[in-house]
Amino acid sequence: MEKDIREIVYRFGDASVPPQYHRSYTITVTAGQARVVVDSYGDVLAEQAYEITREEFEDIVRSLSRHRIGRAELGEDEGCTGGTTETIRYSDATHELFSGSVYHCGGRDSGNLGGDARGFADEVRRLIPDLANLLI
């Protein structure tokens, strides 16, 4: 399965805060490139692409297993509002192979994304050397 993966997308959805503070972002990783788009409620604030090696891409693919990314039933959000969301999806050349998300709110997680999403996200974010500056 891992060798069929051609694209991995990690999306962080920021909490409900005023637009000047809201920073959501999507990092798309393919063989040869990591691309980030930073937005505030859909308005693109920054967009940047970085060259990556095949080895770096293959390591990100392997990290899906290392962090046990997969489907899980985490339950409902029980009315909690204002949290953050993480979404991970990956595909082969033509089809989506997996998509899941977790909503972090009030110290609880809900959704259908199992595994260590934060650990996986840390590895993906390392491919974007100036992410902190893009989020300003």
GIZICOR-V287670 format. One record per pair of residues at least 4 apart in sequence whose ideal C-beta (glycine too) atoms are under 6 Angstrom apart, sorted by sequence separation. I is the first residue (numbers start at 1). J is the second residue. If there is no record, write none. Layout:
BEGIN
i = <I,I>
j = <J,J>
END
This chain:
BEGIN
i = <17,39,52,63,113,121,17,29,39,40,52,64,91,92,104,91,125,28,38,90,102,103,14,38,90,103,14,27,102,14,37,89,101,13,25,26,102,36,100,101,12,25,100,35,87,11,24,102,33,34,85,86,10,22,34,85,9,22,69,83,84,8,19,83,19,83,7,31,80,31,77,80,77,71,29,86,77,76,74,75,74,74,71,72,70,70,69,68,67,67,69,8,67,67,5,63,2,63,16,15,15,13,12,52,11,10,9,8,7,5,6,6,4,46,36,34,38,27,10,23,10>
j = <21,43,56,67,117,125,22,34,44,45,57,69,96,97,109,97,131,35,45,97,109,110,22,46,98,111,23,36,111,24,47,99,111,24,36,37,113,48,112,113,25,38,113,49,101,26,39,117,49,50,101,102,27,40,52,103,28,41,88,103,104,29,40,104,41,105,30,54,105,57,103,106,105,100,60,117,110,110,109,110,110,111,112,114,114,115,115,115,115,116,120,60,119,120,61,120,61,123,82,82,84,85,86,127,87,88,89,90,91,90,92,93,92,134,128,127,134,124,121,135,124>
END
